[in-house]
Amino acid sequence: MKHLILLFLLPLSVFAQKFTPAEIARYQQQANRVTIIRDNWGIPHIYGKSDADAVFGLLYAQCEDDFKRVELNYIEKLGRMAELKGESALYNDLQIKLLIDTTEAIADYNKAEPWMKKLLNAYADGINYYLLKNPQVKPALLTKFQPWYQLLWTDGSIGAISTAELTVPELKNFYSGEATAALAEPKDPEYQTGSNGFAFAPSKTASGNAILYINPHVTFYFRPEVQVVSEEGLHAYGAVTWGQFFVYQGFNKYCGWMHTSCNVDVADMYAEKVTKKGDKFFYEYDQKLKPVTEKKITIKYLDGDVLKSRTFNTYYTHHGPIMAKRDGKWVSLRSYNRSMTSLIQSWKRTKAKGFEDYKKIMDLKANTSNSTVFADYKGNIAYWHGNYVPIRDKNLNWSKVMDGTTPATEWKGLHPVEESVHLYNPVNGWLQNCNSTPFTAAGVNSPKKENFPPYMAPDGENFRGVNAVRVLSQGTGYTLDKVIASGYDTYLSAFEVLVPALVSSFEKNVKPTDSLYSQLNEAVTLLKNWDYHTSENSVATTVAIEWAQKLTPTITRLYINEGEADQVTMTKRFAAEATLTQLTAPLASTLSDLKGKFGKWQMPWGEINRFQRLTGDVQSKYDDNQPSYPVKYASALWGMLPSYNSRPYPGTNKRYGVSGNSFICAVEFGPRITAKSLLAGGESGDPASKHFFDQGSMYAQGKFKDVLFYKEDVLKNAERTYHPGQ
């Protein structure tokens, strides 16, 4: 028995991370310079002497709320997911290691300016102090965080890895030697719906102050709500991505920034002409042969209970890593997936003092995956479509694979911000982006497509963009509440195209004596009389959405390449050309499915569309027999502004929300900041916390809470005040 006890204890003594006395003393000294005040929603308001102190407290607070999500983000960026998930994640890890080099991140850390090195050290120290003070928390892999980890992920975007459409299956084909089909998993439209950002100039608001609407659409619980304040001028509020030390979408007392994903071309593919001489590879460039760089990458993976490893011999040209083989040629990728400059830009924007200051920070040109909607205290509003935009030959279609043998296909530096697609203070007094074309950002006052090279804005229109322009064109006298009401408009603009096509085809081609008539007439009539707005009691919403999901996938593609038809165009084309069978067979299937699940097809949307949070697991679990809230909102895919992506899960008949509106905030930049916010579910990832789901009912109804921006208000609503570690 003694031996069994020793064996049981051995992993803890062997693998528990030891922190040195000097490190512990440093952590404790910094913790004493930090105060965390949790308000009555559990939101952490972090106050530090220095910026680094605030970062230390921010990371400590994030770990308190959901350490597993903090850790998982860095396991992924380190290319170590296969150590948890096994061989199935091997090539995802290889892709990460090809695109994000840890040696480059370490080098960046070593040469960082002193102010940045302090922030990086504080980031790691805050997490490590949490692990020291909470030995009951068992990391999955990372028992001690390094300050350079933050340099693996220098942008807060959920889709920060740009691969120019080169897929993991293609990577596997190339490096495994297996003849597998190079087909990527089809993207679930639920995860493509992006974000909304609106800005209103003083001419459109009741108070004469600018208002910003922040509405990211991401996986639920992907970002918490925080405030960070220091005596060095930091005073930012908003959403931070787990494990990052800057407010990604939010505001300070001078200005606010909302990021939306865009399709600006920031990564390109090159076909390399490779030959082999002896045991070495060479590639042709500018009529010369250059040696292919080779690098061994070893990846560990879990096989049962055993950790194994596989070593890959990987290849690079000056364009970047070889990622695939197409048409007999090796394909390399040129990209910009992490950089010190990007992290500097991510930090500095949180301290911007208004429009002119923010423009100077944009001149760093290192934000690769985002567009920006902006407003400030002087009444300025602005929109930038992307930021990092390589200069290229505008006569080429850069969504295609480029000829890697010629200098003619090289990037020629970066476009100055003033050359990129942008919009400052449009005369209509509002602007919007919904992951849609920038050429409708301010309605008729938008930039003109013909004035820019195609690679700068290949994005097309989508139904959210159509709806946003419709809503914002009609509004005036905006208050925070009116902005929120506009952002929560329940109109589904896609169905004003799809439903009339169904009704017309049905009425023209189906006679009352046909069996199809008796089968579908009630549902078709219901849709014909529907106003395309969702509600909890709407049966038409249920039928329409379940039906539309069974139609052609061409109408669900949001992100397009240069020269391709956009979602709105493809939907109109489908509606114009669809046969009776293409329209009615999916409807018949929908009614049959609903009857099979619920005993009747006449199901109100709120009865089957639910919001539930049962566990703190990263992969949520759902249960029809457990309590949940009805939700009237629907997927942004169909034009709804407040995105709520739901679907049934194994063992459920009802649909449960998985992504969409996450942190939502409206902020007015008057002499004193006023703002309202809402978080999906709650701040904490711990089911035992009262803040795990205390915003659940509010979220389901779109009811916001007041933001506590000023310390006197925080103190009036303080639930707990402490130093990290207490």
Secondary structure, DSSP 8 states (H G I E B T S, - for coil): -HHHHHHHHHHHHHHS----HHHHHHHHHHHHTEEEEEETT--EEEEESSHHHHHHHHHHHHHHHHHHHHHHHHHHHTT-THHHH-GGGHHHHHHHHHHS-HHHHHHHHHT--HHHHHHHHHHHHHHHHHHHH-TT---SS-SS--GGGGGG--S--TT----TT--HHHHHHHHH------------GGGG--EEEEEE-GGGBSSSS-EEEEEEEEETTSS-EEEEEETTS-EEEEE--TT-SS-SEEE-SSEEEEEEE------EEEEE-EEEETTEEEEEETTEEEE-EEEEEEEEEEETTEEEEEEEEEEEETTEEEEEEETTEEEEEE-----HHHHHHHHHGGG--SHHHHHHHHTT----SEEEEEEETTS-EEEES-S--B---TTS-TTS-EETT-GGGS--SB--GGGSSEEES-TTSEEEESSS-GGGTTGGGS--GGGS-GGG------HHHHHHHHHHHH--SB-HHHHHHHHT--B-TTHHHHHHHHHHHHHHH--TTSHHHHHHHHHHHHHHT--SB--TT-HHHHHHHHHHTTS-GGGG-----TT---HHHHHHHHHHH--HHHHHHHHHHHHHHHHHHHSSS---HHHHEEE------SS----TTS--EE-----GGGT-SS-EEEE--TT-SSEEEEEEE-EEEEEEESSSEEEEEEESS-S-S-TTSTTSSTTHHHHHHT--EE---SHHHHHHTEEEEE-TT-
